Amino acid sequence: MNDIEKVNTNMEANKMPNESKIQKIFSAPDVKHGLSLFSREEINAIERLIIERDGKYLIKCQIKNRYKVAKPEEIVRQLWIYRLLTEYGFPKERIDVEKVIYFGSRVEPGRADIVVYHEDLKYYYILFEVKRPSRTDGRKQLESYCNAEGAPIGVWSNGNEIIRLHREEPNIFIEIPRIPKVSETLRDILTERWTLKWLEEHDELKQGKTTLKKILLDLEELVLGNAGVKVFDEVFKLIYAKLYDEWKGINDPNYKLEFFVGDRSPSQVKRAITNLLDGAKRTWPGVFEPTEKIELIDTHLKVCVSFLQKIKLFNSNLRIIDEAFEYLIPDVSKKKEGQFFTPRPVEDMVVKMLNPKHYEFLIDPACGSAGFLLHSVMWIAGGVITGKELPTPAKNFAQNNLTMSHLT
């Protein structure tokens, strides 16, 4: 899908008026920002701020009360300001734009796109970076701003994606699940506990705010790239532990998820995730050796958990996991060991062609991510596997009629 198609898809999803000014601006082929994070009401409110003058579109800044050229990044900035004012409840006097950030005598100063002040109106509370549409460039710029000013919260967004960082210590950032409202503190956000139902409602994979591959790219740049561990193995352990945590939530609606950071120390997070991994190994034996453990150091693990905590993996789109795992396996290993993932639509097609019956046997001698086998169980179960008790024919089929090699 090219940029124009993405923009048109966003406009359709938000039911924007035909030939709106924002639609014309975002339809340019070089536009790298988007609108998918925002609601129809928010977009319409910003549409009313745009005028046409001398053949150019101008937009009125809600903070400075003057017109600027209505570039895509400026529209995204005004959308975030509108949300800060309406959804988060910050008064205008606590918000400013284009504030100079000083790094030191030998470094040129930068400008934070949006700043939210503490109540004292003196120190920065939240810094926004919206001009850099690239996820990596935007995150690095945001981190440099937060470190320079000591701001506890930084947000990067290009209108389609978002990263929310809490600066715990200099150069140590964790992802937080949401931005605090004016009536909340950062601690309120960090001490929230979630059930699986809450996670389902706020799942950022389902909402399209991110992908597992994008999360892994962020983690590779933040901690995994220089962690001195086998990245594939460590990520798989975390995914295994998270699946077990969600499985416990499926079986107990009142269960409070343990795969989270909160206000816990790195060692407390390590202990919680280790307990989940141990529980998964006991419940689903044969995937990991009983003696295997998480090799990431505590601080690196905490960062990883913070980025993974607000996505739901159980019954998520399997292509999302495939894409991430295929990224994790280096090209050299793929060529050497033949580790390629069959696209899910192909697996769907093959299973439908095979039309397996619950009394038949199925073998996959090089099962990889076990996609063919899983889709066969789903076929016999009559649809999506929910995590509840499988229908008896599908359960017996899964337990007795499948044969596979070890995961490669």
N, C-alpha and C positions, 0 to 999 in steps of 0.2 A: 504494500500500500504506500503510495507516494504522499508527499506533504499535503497536496491539495485534497486528496481523498481523505486523509486524516482530519483535516479541518472541516470538510463537508460532513464527515461522520459525526464530529463533535457538535456541529451546528444542528444536525438532525436529531441527535440524542437530546439536546437541550431545547428542541423545538423553537429555534430562533426564527424571527420573521424573515421572509424572503427578502433578499437584497438589503439586508441590514448593513449599517456602516461597519460594524465589527466583522461581519462575514466578508465584506469586500477587502478589509485590511488583512484578515487572516488567510485569504485565498491566494495571496501572492506566493509564487513557487519557492521563494527563498526564506519563508517564515519557518523558524525553528521552535517558536513557542506555541502553546496550545491552550485550550479552554476546558478540557474534560474534567478538571477538578471542581468546576464551579457549576452552580445550579442555574436554571433558567431565570429565576428571580434575580440572582446576582448579576448575570450577564445583561439582563434588560435594564437593571439600574445603572450600569456603567454605559450602556448604549445611550441613555438619556444625557450623559455628560459630554457626548461627542457632537461637535458641530463641523460644518464644512465651510471653509473660508479660502477664497482665491484658489480653488481647486485642490486644497489640502484638507485633510481631516485633523482637527485639533480636539484634545480632551482636557476637561477642567480638572485640575488636581484638587482632591477633596481636602487636602491639608493646607496647601499654599494658596488655594483659591485663585489660581491663574491657569491660563491655557498652555498646553504643551503639544508638540507634534504627537499625534496618536499612533506611535509605533506599537508593534505587538507587545514588546516588553513593558511599555508604559501602561497599556491596557491591563496586563497581568498585574502590574504593581497596584493599579487602582482597584482591581478586583480584590486583592489581598487587603488593601486599606478598608474597603467596604466591609469585608468580613470581620476585620478587627473591630470596626466600629459597631457593627450590628450583631454578629453571632458571638463575639468574644467580649463585647461591652466596654472596650477601652475608650475613654474620652479623647477627643481630638488633641487636647493639650499634652497627652502622653505619647503622641505619635508624631514623628517627623520624617522627612525624606532627604536623601542626598547629604547625609552627615559625614564629615571628614573623619577618616580613621588614620591615626598616625602610628607608624610602625617603628620609627627610629630615625636618627639623623641621616642614615645612609640609604634609606628606603623611601621611595616616593609614597605619599599618602594615598589612600583609596577613599571611596565613598560608599557607605552602606546605603542600599536602595531604600530600605525602610528601617526605622528604629522605633522601638517601644521602650519608654523610660520606666524606671522604677517609680514608685509613688512620689519620691523626693524630687522628680523631674530633673535629676542631675546625672545619674548613672544609667547606663544602658542595661535593659532587662532582656530584650529580644532583638536580634539583628536579622534582617532579611536580605538575601541575595536573589534577585530575580532577573538580572540582565544577562547573566551567562547561562545560555540554554543547555550547555553540556553538563551532564550530571557530575562528571569528575571535576571539571574546571570550577563549577559552581560550588561543590562541596569544599574544595581546597581553598577557594577564596573566602568562603564562609568561616572555615576554621581559622584562617589567618586573622580575620576581623575579630572573632571571639577571643582569640588569644591576645591580640593587641589591646583590647578594651576590657578584658575580663568579664565579658557578658556571659551569663550562665546558659542562655538558650540561643541557638541559631537555626534559622529556617532557610533552606534553599528550595526554590520551585520555579519551574518553567511553564506552569499552567497545566501541564499534563502529569507531572511527577512532583513528589515532595520528599524532602529529607528533613527530619526534625532532630537536632542534636542538642544534647545537654553536655556542657563542658564541666566534667567532674573535677578534673585537674588540668594543669597546663599540658596541652597536646594529648589529652585523654578524653575522647568523646564517646558517648553512648547515644543510641537512638531512643527517643521517648515516644510513647504511643500517641500523644496528642499535645496540642498547644494549650496551656492553661488559660482559662477565662479570667477576666479582671477580678472576679470574686474568689479565685482559686490561687493557691500557691504551687510552686514547683513540687513541693513535698506531697501535696494532695494528689498530683499526677503519679508520682513515684510510688505511693503507697496503695494505689488501687489494686484490688484483686478481681480476677475475672473468672466467670464460668465459661464453659464451651459455648453456651448460647450467646453470650456477649461477644465472644471471639467470632462466631459465625456472622453476627450482625455487623461487625467492624472489620472483617477480613479484608486486608488491603490487596490481596491477590484477586479476590472476587470483585472488588470495587475497581480494579484496573489501575490502582495507584502505583503499583510496582510489579516486578516479576521476581521469581527466585533467582534468576540469572543476574539481574541488576543488583540484588542484595549481595550476591556472592562477589560481584565486581567491586562493590563498595568495601566489603570485608577484606578482599585481597589487597586492596590499596591501603586500608587502615591497619590491618594486623596480620592477615594470613600470609602475605607475600614474604615477610621476613620472620615468620614464626618458627622456622626450623622444624616443621612437622610435615607429614604427608597430608596435603590439604584435602584430597578426596576422602581419605580415611576419617579424618576429623569431622568433616562436614557430614559424612554419612552417619557417624555416631550421634551428632546433634539432631539430625533428622529422625533417626531411630528413637532417640529419647523423646523428641517432641511428639512423634506419632503415638508413643505410649501414653504420654500425658493427655493427649486429646482422646485417646481410646478410653482412658479412665473417666474423662468427662462425658463421653457417650454413654457409659454404663452407670453413671451417677450424676444426674442433672445438678445436684448441689455441690459437686466437687469443684474446689477452687484450683485452677491451673497452677502448676509449680514451675512451668517453663517461662519464667519472667525474671526481670532484673529488679524492678522496684527500687527500694532504698537499701537493698542488701549489699554487703561488702563483696568483693571478688571471691573471697574464700567461701562465703555463704552461698553464692551463686554456684560455685564449683561443686559444693556438697549437694545442692539440690539437683543439679543436672546429673551428677554421678549416680544419685539414688534412682533417678528416672531411667538412666541407661541400665543399671543393674536390674531394675524391675522389668524392663523390656527384654533383657537377656533371659530372665527366668520365665517370662510369659511366652516369648517367641524364641525358643532356643535354636541354635544351629546357624545363626547369622554371624555372630561374633563368638570368639573363644571366651570362656568364662573369665579368663584372666585379663582380657583386654580392658583398657581404661582410657580416659580422655587425656591426651598428651599436651593439649594447649595449656599455657600458664594461666593462672587465675584471671589476670587483668584482660588478656586477649579473649578468653572465654566469655567474660562478661560483655565485652563489646559485641561478640558474635550473637549471643543470646538476645541482646537488646534489639538487633536488627531482625531477628527471626521471630520474636515473640508475638508480633501482631499479624501474622499470617496463619492461615489454617491449611494444614496439609492433608488431613484425613478427608478423602473423597473430593480433593481438589482436582482440577483438570490435570490429567497425567502428563500431558504434553509439557506443562510447566516444569515438572520434575525432570522429564527427559532432557529438556533444553539445558537445564542447569547441570545435570550430570554429564552430558556430552561436552559442555564447556569445561568441566573440571578435569576430564580425561585429556591429557596432552595429545596433540596430533601424533607425536612419535609413538606413544603407547597404542593409539588406535591402529596405526599401520602395522606395528609389531605384533599386537595381540588380537587384532581384528575386532576391537571393541567399538562397534557402531550400533546406534539405536535405530530400530525400525520405527518409522513415523506411526503415530497412533491411528491415523485414518487407514493406513495399510493393514495394521493389526485388526481393526474393526472389519475391514473388507474380507480378510482371510478367514476370520472366525465366522462371519456370516456365510461365507462360501462353504466352510466345513460343516456348519450347523451341528456342533457337537451335542450329543445326547448324554443325559446324566449317567447312563449305564455304560458309556464308552470310555476308553482309556486315551489319554493324551500325553505325548512326550515332547519335550523341547530340550535337546541335548546341549544347547548353548543359549541359555535363557536370558542372559544379561539382566535386564530389569524386570524380567518375568512378565512382560506385557501380554504376550500371547496367552499365557496361562491365566492371568488375571482377567483378561477380556473373555476368556472361555467360561470362567466361573460367573462373571457378570451376565453372560448370555444365558446360562442355565438358571441363574437367579431371577432373570426377567428384567434386569435393569441395573441401577446403581447399587453398589454394596454400601449399606448405611452404617456398618459397624455393629448393628444389632445382630440377633441370631439370624443366620442365613436360612432360607427355606431348606427343608431336609434333603431334597435331591441335590441341591447345590452344595450343601455342607458335606454330604457323603462323597460327592464328586471331588471336592477340593481335598478332602482328607485321604481318599483311597485311590483315586483314578488319575492323579497327576504325577508325572515323573520329570525331573529336571536335573541339570548339572548344577554345580555351585554357582553363585553369582559371580560374574566376571567383571 
